[in-house]
């Protein structure tokens, strides 16, 4: 080879094999995406219970894929991006279309604007979460909280009128104005900075392991016999946790030496404890 000749290009390295355990989380994500898309199909057929049930399945699979990825050490950037795309479709687009077909068509253009607004809020919430997860300077205690309501919980809360209609025969639940309140409020919670529990690092004391298992078994039994009542109760209890999560977040923030409240004693009495700069 002469000095003027260009160096030979190295052949592109291709991945020869991939352990199957690293594919399992992505498979679960794709199954969740399939369940979310199937819920739209059931909504088009006006099979509302199956539509809501499909989103429940999508939420369960979405909860499992991240846990399985960490257990099997199969987490990847590709999986994270795929998970965000699946979440947007399952918990942003699908519930919005379900509610539009169920109740908001009667509201005309205003109804369509509201369902689009909810889907956009879900997309913004997921984008903000992806950006925040790349911040290496975030205190460790913040992993116990979400900023705003997570997308799966938001989908469940916004579908609460539909879920309640399976148990209560009332035209009020299907009223476009009533459903609009849920779309507007839950959409705001998605993009808000209200701290909510993430339950990712929840640890159970040894003394409460058996009671916790009994509670989970009871919830599973009720889910089989009275699924919609159980789901409504779980969503109601989740709303009640907002007051506790805000107080817990403020305690962590006050104890964090990196927050302005503790680093500057002169304004410790006037600083807003909810400020998380």
N, C-alpha and C positions, 0 to 999 in steps of 0.2 A: 504494500500500500504506500503510495507517495504521500508527501507531507500535505499536498494540496487537496488530496481526496478526502471526502466526508467520511466520518466514522460510520461503520455499519450500524443500522438501527437494530435495537434489541427486539426480538419477537415479543408480541403482546402476551403477557402472562395471563392465563386463564385458570379459573378455579376448577381443579380437576374433580374434587369431590367435596360434599358438604354433609356434615353429620345430620342425621334426621332430626335429632333433638333440637337443633337450631332452627329447623323449619316448623316445628310444632306451634310456636307462638304466632307466626305469620299465618299458618293454617287456621288457627282459632280466630284471628282477625278477619280473614276472608269469610269464615262461617258467620261471624257477626255481621259483616257487610251484607251477606246473602240474606240473613234474617231481617235486616233493616229494609232492604229492597223488597222482600216478600211482604212486609207490612204494608207497603204502598199498594201492592197488588190486591191484598185483602181489602184495603180501603176502597179501591176502585170497584170491587165487587160488593161493597157495603157490608162486609163481614167484619164488623167493628171489633168484636171480641178477639177474633184471630189476629187482627191488625195490632191490637194492643199487646196480645200475648207474644207476637213476633218480636216486638221491641223489648219485651222483658227478656226474651231469650238472647237478643243482641246485647243487652246490658250485662247479662251474666257472662257471656263469652268475652265481652270487653273487659270485665273485671278479671277474668282468668288469664287472658293472654299476657298481661304485664307480669303477673305473679309467676306464671310458668316460665316466662323469658328469664326472670331473675333466678329461678330455681335451677333451670337447665343451662344457664349461662349462654342463652341464645339471643340476648339483647343486641340490637344493631341499629344504625342510623336508618337503614331501609325500613326496618320494622316500625320505628317510631313515626316515620313519615306515613307509612301505610296505615298505622293506627289512627293518626290524625284525620286522614282522608275518610276512613271508615266511620269515625266518630261524627264527622260533619254530616255524612249522609244519613247515618242511623239516628242521630239525636238532634240534628238540626233540620234537615230536609224532610225526613219521613214524618215526624210528629207535626210539622207545619202543614204538610199536604194532607195528613189524616184529618186534622182539625178543619182545614179548608173544605174538604169534601164532606165532613160530618156536619158542620154548622156555619162556617164563615162564607159559604157561597151566597147565602142570603144577604150578606152585607155588601155585596157588589165589589167595586174597586177598593173600597176602604178595607174590606176583609182580606183581599189579596195583598194589600200593602202591609197589613199587620203580620200576616204569616211570613212574608218576605223579610220583614224587619226582625222577626224572631230567628229565622235561619241565618241572617247576617250577624246577629248578636252571637249566635253559637260559633260561627266562623271566626269572629273577632276574639271570642274567648279562647278558642283553641290556638289561634296564632299568638296571643299573649302568653299562654301557658308554654308554648314551645320556646319562645324567646326567654322567658323567665327560667326555664329549666337549664339553659346554657350559661346562666350566671353563676360563676364559681365562688363569688363573694357572698352569696346568700347564707345567712346564719343557719346552722343545722336544725334549730328548733322550728324554722318555718316549713320544714318538710311535713310537720303535723297538720298543716292547714293548706287550704286552697284559697286563692283570691277570687271570691265569687263562688257561685254554685257550679259544680262540674257538669259537663255536658250530659252524661247519663241521668243524673238527678234532675237536671233541668227538663229533660224530655219527660220524665215521670211526673214532675210537678205540673207541667203545662197540659198534660193529658188527664189531669185529675178530674175535670168535669166529665170527660168521656168515661172514665173508670167509675165514677159515682153514678153515672146514668145506668150502668149495668145493675145497680142495686136499688136505685130510687127512680121511680117513674115520675119525672117532673120535667115540664117543658122549659123551666128556667135554666136547667143545666145545659140545654142546647141553644139557648138564646145567644145570638151573635154578640150582644153587648156584654153578657156575662163571660163568654169565652174570650172576648177581646181583653178583658181585665187580666186574665191569666197570661195571655200572650204578651201583653205589655209589661206586667210585673215580673214574670219569670225571665223575659228577655233582658230586663234591666238587671236582675240578679246575676245573670250570666256574665255581664260585662262590668259588674260592680266590683268594688274592692272589699266587700264584706267577707271577713274570714270565716270559713266553714271547715269543719273537720274533714281531713282526708282519709283517716282510718288506715293509712298505709302502714304506720308503725305502731299500731295499737297493740299494747301488751296486756295480757290478762294475768292478774295475780294468781298464784298457785291455789289460794283459797277459793277463788271464783271460777276455776276451770270447770268443775262439775256443774255449778249453776248455769254457766254460760252454755255448756253443751246441752243442758236440759232446755234452755230457752231456744236455742237453735233448732232442736228437735221439735219443740212445740210450734215454732214458726213454720217449719217444714210441714208438719201435720195440718195446720190451719191453711197453709197454701194449697194443699191438695183438696181439702173439703170446702173452704170458702176463700178462693183465691183473690177475688176482687176486694172483699172486705179486708183481708190480710194486707194486700198491697196498699189500700187506702190508709190503713192504720200505720204501716211502715212510713209512708210519705208524710203523714201527719206528725209522727214522732221525729222524723228528720227535720221538719220545719221547726219543731220545738228546740232542736239542738242549736239553732242559730244563736239564741241568747247565751248559751253556755260557751259556744266557740268564740264569740266576741269577747266575753270576759276572760277566757283562758288566753286568748291572743294578747290581750292587754297586759296580763300578768307576765307572760313571757317577754313581751316588749319592754316592760318596765325593768325587768331583771337583766336585760341584755346590755352589757356595758358599751356596746357600739351605737346605741340609740342616743339621740340628742338629749333625752330626758335625764339620763344618768351621767352623761359626760359633762353637762353644763348645769351645775346645781343652781345657778342664779335664776334659771327659768323653769325649774322642775315643777313649780306650782302652777304655772300658766301654760305649760306645753300641753298640746292635745295628745292624750295617750294613744289615740288611734292612728297617729301619724307614723307611717312606716317608711320613712325615707332611707 
